[in-house]
């Protein structure tokens, strides 16, 4: 079976900075694939490239066999109806209630009656445990609740591909456990292909079928969670074991510390 | 010298880039007009941009009409021409002050709100999430505001002028004692619908287009930070105000055959 997402020789620059330098990866259909790496390596940018919100400089990105960068604006919006993306912030519409947020894609993309939409929204909210919060507004929710509502909205149209942008960041252990469970359930029940972008090793490794690790714009390792935990590459090892310094330096590039201190003294 | 030319070049490139982006947003949004089933989006924006601006328009219109009556009477009475007060106030309001001042107020009240709202939606990834839900923000967010903006501006300008004339009549006729018949008949005889009122309406339509265009573009193009939104909101008010005043000069030049 063809891979759901296929990226080949992707390069992408932001200004003078190279974000991706010839990345190739495949996301098999129906699997949970994690894309991991230190902060600032462009993991979220990769999701935006897959979603067509950014265009690569070179290389191909195919989703369901369709070349995303070559689609017209109208075709791109049509393809996105089969994708879902859970943003790190949740990105709920703040001027409407939880119920209306989840109902939004159904009202825009379908001609279902309000009664049916109501039933579908309540089913989705029940699945994330927030049916009781249907009448609340996003400002009244906690961070974990926002992400659960956003997940209910993302799965409202039953997309075949869901991208999760840092789904565990900033959550308490209980909320994190709930989100881990929900991602697993959505994948199993709907047969959805899931891409998780994260740097939370434990949670991600517990649900991912396959992991890619990206650093400095390149793919530095890939394999099953077990393979990654015992990976030989020093870069992968540093990331997986959470070591503060190593091939991925602790310090941002700068001139010698002593030189800089003396320079300051000389100029004052 | 080289650095001067480099800075000039950078400025021109940035200017062309901004005008190009603004043109693209305008073009794409205007042709993605909301479908009939989403007419409610435009109606909601008419309420947000128009109805919520009525109080400031009415209060300002009344005050300016009243002041025009006071100042106009002061000058006209010296020549015994106070009966022309109604005509003078009406012409000034309908052709100039009504469209211009209501557009400036509209830029400050509604334009800044539109920029801040769209800018904040960008900063909180609401526009991105809308895109990923397969909904085009240009059609869903920008287009209803553009269309509502065109519709409400001439109505607000007319309202401003009507309330201004009413304010002038209260001051001129009821307080300063200008003959009521002379006040209204001079206005009736001297103000022509096509030569004066219509030209004022055309001005307000042009001002409405330019103000709401600047407002939605500044919001859509804002840096997604608190400083970025603050700067975009300021730019909306400043650029809109300057554009309205400069355009008023050229429209007057063209429409009144100078």
Interface residues (C-beta under 8 A of the other chain):
Chain A: X48 X51 X53 X73 X77 X78 X80 X81 X83 X84 X85 X87 X89 X91 X92 X93 X94 X104 X105 X108 X109 X150 X153 X157
Chain B: X124 X125 X126 X128 X129 X130 X131 X132 X133 X134 X135 X136 X140
